[in-house]
Amino acid sequence: MDPSISPTQTSRRSSLYRRHSQLGAEFHRFGEAIAVHHYASDEATQAQSLGLADLSTLPRVGFKGAGTPAWAEQCGVHLPHQPNWASEQPDGTLVARLSSSELLMIGDYSGHSPLIDRLAAADRPERVYPLPRADSHSWLALCGSHAADTLAKVCAVDLRPQHFENGQIAQTSLAKINAIILRSDIGNLTNYAIFSDSSSVEYLWDSLLDAMAEHRGSPVGLEALANNR
Amino acid sequence: MKILTCPLNGPRNMSEFTYGGEYHPTPDHADASAREWAEHVFFHHNTAGVVTEWWCHNASSYWFLAERNTLTDEVLRTFDCDQVYNQRIDFPAVTTPEARK
């Protein structure tokens, strides 16, 4: 973390960077990307209660097509056995199976994913098509003991931890826009990764913060999530 | 709100779905007449009774088929379209002079 880094100094920044700057964020740089390190001094406690983080600049990629599952397994990916579940790989990358022939791969909070780098550079056989999920979709993380209560205000699917297991995925409507919701707990911290159209992220960010206000939720940076691992 | 059961995602509010029209078996593209193609693309049977329809779950862009009774609006079942489309159909490049214009 370097307090002197500004989002406009890097080529890859979130659409929300102006909001982050207004909130007094300090940023962390990894390669050509930048993400919020923290806003306030003690965000670990806030994350335990209710926090929202913008992870849109972290690595992720998608692949789809009839040849995708076999190709991914050849490349050493441990696939979830059924759609709408995710499994963690040895390097920390999460592989989400969105249908029988579509995968979404999500890096961990370090900003590096050896598996994603390897698959993005690998030769692909016929009927395997890459999807630029890092560009098409934003990535927000809603965490804490009140996260499910917040989601219940804007989503019709029951996402409470007792009904929606860690690793489970719901592709549904969230605050009236399409979203992929993946429960990916961080240690004991309940956490929902939310992927939606990147062009709608400012609306979704504001809507979630509005829904969080009742439970005294606020934005948190990467540091708060990493400290809970 | 009405609930429709997506074969991939399970029960969801009807507002998450888009109607895609009646399902008709695709004519054999190698020897279908212009009339057959026109009927396939543009004409609907508009049956009063059980019909098979295309539906799309918007959040996952997933197309599937549903059997619905248009008189009672009861959905009898929904199923993955690979039960109907279970082999790849390749369309060869058109080579007639008319098609090149």
Chai-1 contact restraints between the chains, C-beta under 6 A:
chainA,res_idxA,chainB,res_idxB,connection_type,confidence,min_distance_angstrom,max_distance_angstrom,comment,restraint_id
A,P83,B,L8,contact,1.0,0.0,6.0,A-B,restraint_1
A,S99,B,L8,contact,1.0,0.0,6.0,A-B,restraint_2
A,A156,B,N13,contact,1.0,0.0,6.0,A-B,restraint_3
A,Q171,B,N9,contact,1.0,0.0,6.0,A-B,restraint_4
A,Q171,B,A59,contact,1.0,0.0,6.0,A-B,restraint_5
A,Q171,B,S60,contact,1.0,0.0,6.0,A-B,restraint_6
A,T172,B,A59,contact,1.0,0.0,6.0,A-B,restraint_7
A,S173,B,E16,contact,1.0,0.0,6.0,A-B,restraint_8
A,N178,B,N58,contact,1.0,0.0,6.0,A-B,restraint_9
A,N178,B,A59,contact,1.0,0.0,6.0,A-B,restraint_10
